[in-house]
Each structure stands twice: as C-alpha cells, then as structure tokens.
Amino acid sequence: MLSAALPFGLSLARAASSGQWREDLTAVRDLGLVAIGVGGGLSTPLSQALSLLPLGSLTFRTALVSALALALASRLLYAQVRRLLLEAARPSPLPGRSLWRRLRLGGAALAAPAAAGAASAAPGAAASPRLASVLAAIAVLTAALSPTWQREATVGGGAMLATCAALVTLALASVCAERARHAGRAWIGLGALLGATFAESPPAALAALAGSCAIVVARRGLAAERPAADGAPGEPSAPAAGPPRRMLVAAAAAGALTAALLLAPLALRPFAPRAWADIGHALSAGSLAALDVASARTTALAAWSREIGLVSLLIAAAGMAIALARPRARWLAAPFLALLALDTLLPARAAGVLSADPLTPLRSLAVAAIAAGSALGAHAAVRALLATRVPFARSGAVLLVVFQLTLVALTSEEAGFAADRSEQTAAEVWTDEAYGSLEPRSAILVRSPAIAWRIFAARVTRGERPDVLVIPIPLLDRGQVAASLLASERKLTPLLRDLALVGEPSEFALSTLADARPLVLELDPRWSKRLLNHLNVAGIWLEYAPQPLGASDRKLATAQSVVPLRRVLDALSAATVPDSSTASVLASTLRGQSNFVSLLGQRVVAQSYMDRLGELAARDPLVFGGPNRRALTGIRQAFIARRPVRRR
C-alpha cells in the first residue's frame, strides 16, 4: 500500500494545475479530439471521462489520469518484484547442465548427492517474505519516484499510462505462461491488452510484446528442464507444452480488434461535422520532439546512471546475474532483461523542454527493470550476510536495507526538482500576454510549432479567444488546415498562395491581411528589408502595419513592449522550480526581437533586449543568452553595427 500510495500522493501534489508546454500536443489530441498520429487510444477516453469531475482545472483533471496510472503501475511492479525475490531465494531442485550430462553418462549416483548437498548448503536457503516485501517496496519507490516516472505522471497524456499498460500486459503474460494450455481466456485477454497498449503507444506495445515473448520462452525452457531432471538417465525429455495454435490466433485477432476499435476515432475525427481542425494523420509527437533542441539524444547507460545512480546499476547487474543463475527466477527476470535490451537498442532522448520523446515508455520500463535488479542484488547480499553467522551480521543487513532506502531519497529529491509543476504558472502568464491580450479579430502568423500548439491548447482547455485567427506556417501543408483558414478569412488567399509557391510571404499579401485584421507574427530572418520596414515591436510579438513605419513610430512601441516581457520574467522568478520551457521560448523571442531592431540599425535597443536575455540566463541555468558583464557591452554593440543587412 505504501509503494502505491506514496508515489500517487507525490505526483498528485506535483501535478500541473495550469497549462504546460510539455502537454500541449496531447491536450489538443485528448481534449480537442484532433487526430494526431497513432497513439492516445487509452488516454483520450480516460481524459474525457475525468474531465467531467468537478475537481480543479481541466489541466489538473487530465494530469490525474497519469497519476492514477502511476499508482496502478507501482502496485503491479511491487507484485512482480516481490515474487521474483521469493523465487530467487528458494533453492533450485534442478541440477545444472553439467550434472545432466553426467546423468546421461551414467553418473547419476554421484551427481544426485552433489546436487542435494549444493542445495542444502546454499546460504540463506529459507526465503523471508518480510524481507522480500520490504526490498520490493524500496525497488518500487526507486522507480516510481525517479525523475522519469514523476515527470510523466504530473502532466496529462504522458508516458505513464503506456508504461502501466505494458506492466499489466507483462503480469497477464506470466499467468498465461504458467497455465499454458489451460489459460484460453487469459491468452485472449493478453492479445487484447497488447492491442490496447499499441493504441496508446506503439513503442510501449513493442516492449510489452518483447517482455511477453521472453516470459513464455523462459517458462517453456524451465518446463523442459524439469522432466529432464526427474526422468530416467538416457531417456529424452518430453517437449514443453505450449498454448494451442488456435489460442494464439484468437489472441492475435483480439489484439487487432482492440487496436482497431481504439484507433478508429483517429480516422473518423477529421470527418466529424464539428471538427475544428484537421491536420492530417502524418503528424505525431515525434515531429515536435525533433524540433526541440533540449531533447538531445543520449545513451541508455548515461540515462540510467542519471536516473538511478552508478551504485544502483552495479547492484542491479549483480542481481540480474544471480536471477539468471536460478532456474526458478530466470523466467521472471527475463522480461526485465528484454526491457533493458530494448531501451539499449532504441534509446529515448533526454528530457525535452517543449516535448517528450515517443520512446519515453521504453525508458520508464527500463528504470523499473533496473530497480528490480537492484532489489535482487540487495536481497542476495542481505541473505548471504545473515547466513555467515559473524558478529553484527544482523546489524549489517539492516544497514544494507537502509542504504537502499537512501537511494530512494536521492532519486526523489532530484525528481522533486525536475518534475514539480504545481507552482509553474509562467506558461499561463505567457499565454495571457501573447494570446489573451490581443486585439479583437487579430491574426497571428506563427512560425514555431511549439507556440502553435500552446495557442491551440489554450483554446481547447480554456476556451480562449475563438475570434483570433491562428496561421501556423509549419502545419499549412497538413490535412485541411489551409482550407479551413481560407474559409474563415478570404483575405488569406494571397498569403497562402505565396507560402505554397515560394515559401515566404510578399509585401502585398501581408498588407492585404493587415488591412482586414490586426496582424502580429514571429520574425523570419530570411525576410527582406522591405518587409522589416512594416514591423513594429508589440510585446512578445512583432506587429505588421499595412504601411512602412518610421523610427519615431517604433520608439514608443519599443518602450511599451517591456511590460509584458517583465510580467513573464517575474512569473519565472517567482517559481520555486525553474520553468525551462517558458524560459526557452522567451529567450527565443528576445533573440528574435534583438535581431529585428539590430537589422534596422537601433543598436541601443538591441542591447537592451540582450541584457534581458542575460537576466533570464542568470535565473535559469538551462537558458544560455548573452554574457551579463557590462564590460562586453561595447563589443556587442560593435558587432551589431558591423552585421551586414540583407537587401533586395
């Protein structure tokens, strides 16, 4: 109960109560019912169901789905690790392969006493359920309180639901492997669970399938060794009984049918009469993760060391080796080894600032496997120490268990710094200043995919500003985005034609749209000087005027644009945990505005934006801007003055 309640309570206390950049794409998919790639087959109906609860904000209700999935995953992992510890502690009645060879050569009289003596001389032969329960709970807390699990359990649509579905599949696979030919309904249920896991996350389904196959193969190997150990010398062993072929066919059919039913809404949503957006079916979370500079690719070993620690990795390696040497525990440890191998072959990216990698469920399952291996190693060390009968052996065993508990405290502390979203409100402040404060019937020309999803998520979760026309440039070639925008505003015809033909707007197209609606946009450094003469700094955005502007027009607007930027900076500094996502977006905005005013020759104004960027970098260690030293101010101004200006 502790291993499930404590992670759930901490994730619930750290859950996001306001909008987060990390969950924008999944919020549009689960709450806005927009077809986005393959996935979300389980999170979408659960998010829709929990959104009806009169509890907190809509963002918090979707995060509650991930927190409940964390509790269920912790309970399942506890049962699997506890059984693994108990099976690894029991003496094996099976002789080794060398002994079997000796039996076949006629040395049964010598091999049997040797095997019995080895089994009786095994240190700590008696399994302790109390010790197994304590170490299993510590292993579960190590995984459930790790940064990866807590980061995914505090936002809606995270990888925690896919991780939970994979663990449920592995638990049912162990039942099917034990009962083999007498588990007809269980095999069909296993196929259905695999299909549901695929509908939620294809990488998680791959992990569940690999773990299930490892369980079945290892269990059949154990069943093949038992008749060989009990049979007469020289007699061939009977083949292990497996499930009938009709059960496997029924399980495959159940999996395909379940996946088709859960993924059918993704194919039908674009044809719904009330669908507010159709961005096609080729877009997924991976398209946004590829544009996230913070989600760097890393090796699995480096990620495991950062999540669990090097000491726990060494203990886990020893524990897995011990489990492989015990035939009773080998088939229970096989799925964890398969998960580690899969994460090594398909390593997920590091924790992204604006998105999550689709392979994150593999990393979460690998962390659980390492925690199970660490519990195996600690369990073997404690039992061996208790069996030595040396002075203070019991005290030493207690210290080993307490040492395992300190590793939980270390991972939990790091997770509290990396995954606490309860006080991160900078994203909502940014949304208020960038989206909520626009003039009526404004138009936004968005170039960044992250900002486009933030605006779409604010419209879905808060019902905010349906009068604003959002023109996402990266999504214009997907689905029916361009057609739906053209139906909303006929003045978009020149702009859409220019973007489709040459990839950048013309002065006539932007002026035509600016005459119909107030137009704000993000800076594109490829634009000509003629387009830049129409721009003016307007807070977080750049405002496009139908006519060219002069220096006097920009001077007053530049002074007024400091107010919304200052509000976002204050929200970033007020948070206890740094909000790297908002800081990264704001840093990009400051660089763009600095480049814009520097291209127009306003070096002092450009220097003021770089100073604010340096102030932002001093508050958040993950944001790197210009240096803060005043001695380098003149050097930067000279560099800006010598920067060439592109003319047409």
Protein Blocks (a to p, Z undefined) as FASTA:
>chain_A
ZZmmmmmmmmmmmpcfbdcfklmmmmmmmmnopaehjehklmmmmmmmmmmpcghjfklm
mmmmmmmmmmmmmmmmmmmmmmmmmmmmpccfbdcfklmmmmmnopammmmmmmmmmmmm
pghkbacfklmmmmmmmmmmmmmmpmklmmmmmcghiaklmmmmmmmmmmmmmmmmmnmm
mmmmlmmmmmmmmmmmmmmomklmmmmmmmmmmmmmmmmmmmmmmmmmmmcehiacdddd
dddfklmmmmmmmmmmmmmmmmmmmmmmmmpmklcbdebjmbcfklmmmmmmklccddfk
lmmmmmnopklmmmmmmmmmmmmmpmklmmmmmmmmmmmmmmmmmccddddfkbccfklm
mmmmmmmmmmmmmmmmmmmmmmmmmmnopghklmmmmmmmmmmmmmmmmmmmmmmmmmmc
klmcklmmmmmmmmmmpcehiacddfbfklmmmmmmmmmmnopaklbccddfklmmgcjl
lmmmmmmomklmmmmmmmmmnopacfklmmmmmmmpccdddddfkbcfklmmmpccehjb
ccddfbdcdfklmmmmmmmmmmmmmmmmmmmmmpmbacfklmmmmmmmmmmmmmmmmmno
paklmmmmmmmmmmmmmmpmkbccddfbfklmmmmmmmmmmpccddZZ
